[in-house]
Amino acid sequence: HDQMKDKLSVKEYEDPFKGSK
């Protein structure tokens, strides 16, 4: 039951990609 962790993982994975440039 790690739905929040999953969401955080996705945010952290999309964050660097979106805020990398």
C-alpha positions in Angstrom: 0.0 0.0 0.0 2.3 2.7 -1.2 0.0 4.8 -3.3 1.4 8.1 -1.9 5.0 6.8 -2.3 4.1 5.9 -5.9 2.7 9.4 -6.5 5.8 11.0 -4.9 8.0 8.7 -7.0 6.2 9.8 -10.2 6.4 13.5 -9.1 10.1 13.2 -8.4 10.6 11.4 -11.7 8.7 14.0 -13.7 9.9 17.0 -11.7 13.6 16.6 -12.7 12.5 16.0 -16.3 10.2 19.1 -16.3 12.5 21.3 -14.2 15.8 20.0 -15.5 16.2 22.5 -18.2 
